[in-house]
Amino acid sequence: MTDPVSDMLTRIRNAGMSRAKVVAMPRSIMKFAIAKIIQGQGYVSNVEAFEDGNKPMMSLTLKYDEGNSPMISAITRISKPGQRVYVKSTDLHRVRSGMGFSIVSTPNGLMTGAEARKRHLGGELICEIY
């Protein structure tokens, strides 16, 4: 697999469209950190790490609103292996006028775009979720 983060985002997007409650996927340090940020923003209710034999796995419990539509309406990969996207802290914009968030890989670790702006940190723009 050339882009495991994109695979993770696609699994979350597909699970939301099929109204699945839980989605499982292979775990890595970066993907687990992305999942924890998504949970911290309130788009998933639970992130759990487990082992499937020798393979590290994780599961995400998705959240839905009263109309049974997923909380994540769109999840977009910005920086790709073939075209990395780096931004300065001054160039980090609000996603959907503050209704969504971006995830940035900074020298101090993964964080939301708003947190990176507040700390005056730039980095690689991983994805946008709204």
Helices and strands as residue ranges (DSSP letters): H 4-17, E 22-26, H 29-40, E 44-52, E 55-62, E 75-77, E 86-87, G 89-91, G 95-98, E 101-106, E 109-112, H 113-119, E 123-129
